[in-house]
Amino acid sequence: MSSLSTVLQQLQQERTQAQQQVEKLNSAISVIEGLVGRNGSGATNNGARTGRTVSAASRRKMAQAQKARWARVRQEAQPAAAEKTSAAPVKRTMSVAARRKIAMFQRARWAKLKKAA
């Protein structure tokens, strides 16, 4: 029985030490949270922001303004895209004489390589 009582005392001591460590961690966390709040980042638990709520009407106005900005950007980019597509390069064809000339020089190159090997 005496061994059980000593084990019980040890477990109780470990529990009190663990509680003290948890208290230290909580105080450190609260200090860091205070620093983050002063920093002006606005981030709190789970990254959620607090303090600035925007009404539905204001959100609607912001969305309309953003859509107008994107429409303006697309409209400015449209004429440039139209110019590129209308001026397609003309496909060139090689004459029969030019093809024969290239083939003749290629055969000469291959013959030279075979002779060297």
DRENPA-3360 file (N, C-alpha, C; in nm, 2 decimals, always signed):
BEGIN
1 = MSSLSTVL = +0.08/-0.12/+0.00/+0.00/+0.00/+0.00/+0.09/+0.13/+0.00 ~ +0.20/+0.12/+0.06/+0.28/+0.24/+0.07/+0.33/+0.28/-0.07 ~ +0.36/+0.18/-0.16/+0.40/+0.21/-0.29/+0.29/+0.28/-0.37 ~ +0.17/+0.24/-0.35/+0.06/+0.31/-0.42/+0.05/+0.45/-0.37 ~ +0.07/+0.48/-0.25/+0.06/+0.61/-0.20/+0.17/+0.70/-0.25 ~ +0.29/+0.64/-0.26/+0.40/+0.72/-0.32/+0.38/+0.75/-0.47 ~ +0.32/+0.65/-0.54/+0.29/+0.67/-0.68/+0.18/+0.78/-0.70 ~ +0.08/+0.78/-0.61/-0.02/+0.88/-0.61/+0.03/+1.02/-0.58;
9 = QQLQQERT = +0.13/+1.03/-0.49/+0.19/+1.16/-0.46/+0.27/+1.21/-0.58 ~ +0.34/+1.12/-0.65/+0.42/+1.16/-0.76/+0.33/+1.21/-0.88 ~ +0.22/+1.14/-0.90/+0.13/+1.18/-1.00/+0.06/+1.32/-0.97 ~ +0.03/+1.34/-0.84/-0.02/+1.47/-0.80/+0.08/+1.58/-0.83 ~ +0.20/+1.55/-0.79/+0.31/+1.65/-0.82/+0.33/+1.68/-0.97 ~ +0.32/+1.58/-1.05/+0.33/+1.60/-1.19/+0.21/+1.68/-1.24 ~ +0.10/+1.66/-1.19/-0.02/+1.73/-1.23/-0.01/+1.88/-1.20 ~ +0.04/+1.91/-1.08/+0.06/+2.05/-1.04/+0.16/+2.12/-1.13;
17 = QAQQQVEK = +0.27/+2.04/-1.16/+0.37/+2.10/-1.25/+0.31/+2.12/-1.39 ~ +0.23/+2.03/-1.44/+0.17/+2.05/-1.57/+0.08/+2.17/-1.57 ~ +0.00/+2.19/-1.46/-0.09/+2.30/-1.45/-0.01/+2.43/-1.45 ~ +0.10/+2.44/-1.38/+0.19/+2.56/-1.38/+0.24/+2.59/-1.52 ~ +0.28/+2.48/-1.59/+0.33/+2.50/-1.73/+0.22/+2.56/-1.82 ~ +0.10/+2.50/-1.80/-0.02/+2.55/-1.88/-0.04/+2.70/-1.85 ~ -0.03/+2.74/-1.73/-0.06/+2.88/-1.69/+0.05/+2.97/-1.75 ~ +0.18/+2.92/-1.75/+0.28/+3.00/-1.82/+0.26/+3.01/-1.97;
25 = LNSAISVI = +0.22/+2.90/-2.03/+0.19/+2.91/-2.17/+0.07/+3.01/-2.20 ~ -0.03/+3.00/-2.12/-0.14/+3.10/-2.14/-0.10/+3.24/-2.13 ~ -0.01/+3.27/-2.03/+0.03/+3.41/-2.01/+0.12/+3.45/-2.13 ~ +0.20/+3.36/-2.18/+0.29/+3.39/-2.30/+0.20/+3.42/-2.42 ~ +0.09/+3.34/-2.44/+0.00/+3.35/-2.55/-0.07/+3.49/-2.54 ~ -0.11/+3.52/-2.42/-0.18/+3.65/-2.41/-0.09/+3.77/-2.44 ~ +0.04/+3.76/-2.40/+0.13/+3.86/-2.43/+0.15/+3.88/-2.58 ~ +0.17/+3.77/-2.65/+0.18/+3.77/-2.79/+0.06/+3.82/-2.86;
33 = EGLVGRNG = -0.06/+3.78/-2.82/-0.18/+3.83/-2.87/-0.19/+3.98/-2.86 ~ -0.15/+4.03/-2.74/-0.15/+4.18/-2.72/-0.05/+4.25/-2.82 ~ +0.06/+4.19/-2.85/+0.16/+4.25/-2.94/+0.10/+4.25/-3.08 ~ +0.03/+4.14/-3.12/-0.03/+4.14/-3.25/-0.14/+4.24/-3.27 ~ -0.21/+4.26/-3.16/-0.32/+4.36/-3.17/-0.27/+4.50/-3.18 ~ -0.15/+4.53/-3.12/-0.09/+4.66/-3.12/-0.02/+4.68/-3.26 ~ +0.02/+4.57/-3.32/+0.09/+4.58/-3.45/+0.00/+4.63/-3.56 ~ -0.13/+4.62/-3.54/-0.22/+4.67/-3.64/-0.25/+4.57/-3.75;
41 = SGATNNGA = -0.21/+4.45/-3.73/-0.24/+4.35/-3.84/-0.39/+4.31/-3.84 ~ -0.45/+4.32/-3.73/-0.59/+4.29/-3.72/-0.63/+4.14/-3.71 ~ -0.53/+4.06/-3.72/-0.56/+3.91/-3.71/-0.57/+3.87/-3.57 ~ -0.67/+3.79/-3.55/-0.70/+3.73/-3.41/-0.70/+3.58/-3.43 ~ -0.77/+3.52/-3.34/-0.78/+3.37/-3.34/-0.83/+3.32/-3.48 ~ -0.77/+3.22/-3.53/-0.81/+3.16/-3.65/-0.80/+3.25/-3.77 ~ -0.73/+3.36/-3.76/-0.71/+3.45/-3.87/-0.83/+3.54/-3.91 ~ -0.93/+3.54/-3.82/-1.05/+3.62/-3.85/-1.03/+3.76/-3.81;
49 = RTGRTVSA = -1.07/+3.86/-3.89/-1.06/+4.00/-3.85/-1.18/+4.05/-3.78 ~ -1.16/+4.14/-3.69/-1.27/+4.20/-3.62/-1.27/+4.35/-3.63 ~ -1.38/+4.41/-3.60/-1.38/+4.55/-3.59/-1.44/+4.62/-3.71 ~ -1.41/+4.58/-3.83/-1.46/+4.65/-3.95/-1.56/+4.57/-4.02 ~ -1.68/+4.61/-4.00/-1.79/+4.54/-4.08/-1.84/+4.63/-4.19 ~ -1.87/+4.58/-4.30/-1.92/+4.66/-4.41/-2.06/+4.62/-4.44 ~ -2.14/+4.72/-4.46/-2.29/+4.69/-4.48/-2.31/+4.63/-4.62 ~ -2.42/+4.57/-4.64/-2.45/+4.50/-4.77/-2.45/+4.60/-4.88;
57 = ASRRKMAQ = -2.50/+4.72/-4.85/-2.51/+4.82/-4.96/-2.37/+4.87/-5.00 ~ -2.28/+4.88/-4.90/-2.14/+4.92/-4.93/-2.07/+4.81/-5.01 ~ -2.09/+4.68/-4.97/-2.03/+4.57/-5.04/-2.08/+4.57/-5.19 ~ -2.21/+4.60/-5.21/-2.27/+4.60/-5.34/-2.20/+4.71/-5.42 ~ -2.18/+4.83/-5.36/-2.12/+4.94/-5.43/-1.97/+4.90/-5.47 ~ -1.90/+4.84/-5.38/-1.76/+4.80/-5.40/-1.76/+4.70/-5.52 ~ -1.85/+4.60/-5.52/-1.86/+4.50/-5.62/-1.88/+4.57/-5.76 ~ -1.98/+4.66/-5.76/-2.01/+4.73/-5.89/-1.89/+4.81/-5.94;
65 = AQKARWAR = -1.82/+4.87/-5.85/-1.70/+4.95/-5.88/-1.59/+4.86/-5.94 ~ -1.57/+4.74/-5.88/-1.47/+4.65/-5.92/-1.51/+4.59/-6.06 ~ -1.64/+4.56/-6.08/-1.68/+4.52/-6.21/-1.66/+4.62/-6.32 ~ -1.68/+4.75/-6.28/-1.66/+4.86/-6.38/-1.51/+4.87/-6.41 ~ -1.42/+4.85/-6.31/-1.28/+4.86/-6.34/-1.24/+4.74/-6.43 ~ -1.28/+4.62/-6.41/-1.25/+4.51/-6.49/-1.30/+4.53/-6.63 ~ -1.42/+4.58/-6.65/-1.48/+4.61/-6.78/-1.40/+4.71/-6.85 ~ -1.35/+4.81/-6.79/-1.26/+4.91/-6.85/-1.13/+4.84/-6.90;
73 = VRQEAQPA = -1.07/+4.76/-6.81/-0.95/+4.69/-6.85/-0.97/+4.60/-6.97 ~ -1.08/+4.53/-6.97/-1.11/+4.44/-7.09/-1.14/+4.52/-7.21 ~ -1.20/+4.63/-7.20/-1.24/+4.71/-7.32/-1.11/+4.77/-7.38 ~ -1.01/+4.81/-7.29/-0.89/+4.87/-7.34/-0.80/+4.76/-7.41 ~ -0.81/+4.64/-7.36/-0.73/+4.53/-7.41/-0.80/+4.47/-7.54 ~ -0.92/+4.49/-7.57/-0.99/+4.43/-7.68/-0.94/+4.48/-7.81 ~ -0.92/+4.61/-7.84/-0.87/+4.66/-7.97/-0.74/+4.60/-8.00 ~ -0.65/+4.59/-7.90/-0.52/+4.53/-7.93/-0.53/+4.38/-7.97;
81 = AAEKTSAA = -0.62/+4.31/-7.91/-0.64/+4.17/-7.95/-0.70/+4.16/-8.09 ~ -0.79/+4.25/-8.13/-0.85/+4.25/-8.26/-0.75/+4.28/-8.37 ~ -0.65/+4.37/-8.34/-0.55/+4.40/-8.44/-0.46/+4.28/-8.46 ~ -0.43/+4.20/-8.36/-0.34/+4.09/-8.38/-0.40/+3.98/-8.46 ~ -0.53/+3.95/-8.44/-0.60/+3.85/-8.51/-0.62/+3.88/-8.66 ~ -0.65/+4.01/-8.69/-0.68/+4.05/-8.83/-0.55/+4.05/-8.91 ~ -0.44/+4.07/-8.86/-0.31/+4.08/-8.93/-0.24/+3.94/-8.92 ~ -0.30/+3.84/-8.97/-0.24/+3.70/-8.96/-0.13/+3.70/-9.07;
89 = PVKRTMSV = -0.02/+3.64/-9.03/+0.09/+3.63/-9.13/+0.05/+3.54/-9.25 ~ +0.10/+3.58/-9.37/+0.06/+3.50/-9.49/+0.16/+3.38/-9.49 ~ +0.10/+3.26/-9.52/+0.18/+3.14/-9.53/+0.25/+3.14/-9.66 ~ +0.38/+3.12/-9.66/+0.46/+3.12/-9.78/+0.48/+2.98/-9.83 ~ +0.49/+2.96/-9.95/+0.52/+2.83/-10.01/+0.65/+2.84/-10.09 ~ +0.72/+2.73/-10.08/+0.85/+2.73/-10.14/+0.84/+2.68/-10.29 ~ +0.92/+2.74/-10.37/+0.91/+2.70/-10.52/+0.97/+2.56/-10.53 ~ +0.94/+2.50/-10.64/+1.00/+2.36/-10.67/+1.15/+2.37/-10.69;
97 = AARRKIAM = +1.19/+2.48/-10.75/+1.34/+2.49/-10.77/+1.41/+2.51/-10.64 ~ +1.35/+2.59/-10.55/+1.42/+2.61/-10.42/+1.42/+2.48/-10.34 ~ +1.31/+2.40/-10.35/+1.31/+2.27/-10.28/+1.42/+2.18/-10.33 ~ +1.44/+2.17/-10.47/+1.54/+2.09/-10.53/+1.68/+2.13/-10.49 ~ +1.70/+2.26/-10.48/+1.83/+2.32/-10.44/+1.86/+2.28/-10.30 ~ +1.77/+2.29/-10.21/+1.79/+2.25/-10.07/+1.82/+2.10/-10.06 ~ +1.74/+2.02/-10.13/+1.76/+1.87/-10.13/+1.90/+1.84/-10.18 ~ +1.94/+1.91/-10.29/+2.08/+1.88/-10.34/+2.19/+1.91/-10.24;
105 = FQRARWAK = +2.18/+2.02/-10.17/+2.28/+2.06/-10.07/+2.27/+1.96/-9.95 ~ +2.15/+1.91/-9.92/+2.14/+1.82/-9.81/+2.20/+1.68/-9.84 ~ +2.18/+1.64/-9.97/+2.24/+1.51/-10.01/+2.40/+1.53/-10.01 ~ +2.44/+1.65/-10.05/+2.59/+1.67/-10.05/+2.64/+1.66/-9.90 ~ +2.57/+1.72/-9.81/+2.61/+1.71/-9.67/+2.62/+1.57/-9.62 ~ +2.51/+1.49/-9.65/+2.51/+1.35/-9.60/+2.62/+1.27/-9.67 ~ +2.65/+1.30/-9.79/+2.76/+1.23/-9.86/+2.89/+1.26/-9.80 ~ +2.91/+1.39/-9.76/+3.03/+1.43/-9.69/+3.05/+1.36/-9.56;
113 = LKKAA = +2.94/+1.35/-9.48/+2.94/+1.28/-9.35/+2.97/+1.13/-9.37 ~ +2.91/+1.07/-9.46/+2.93/+0.92/-9.49/+3.08/+0.90/-9.53 ~ +3.13/+0.99/-9.61/+3.27/+0.98/-9.66/+3.37/+0.99/-9.54 ~ +3.33/+1.08/-9.44/+3.42/+1.11/-9.33/+3.41/+0.99/-9.23 ~ +3.30/+0.92/-9.22/+3.29/+0.81/-9.13/+3.34/+0.69/-9.18;
% end
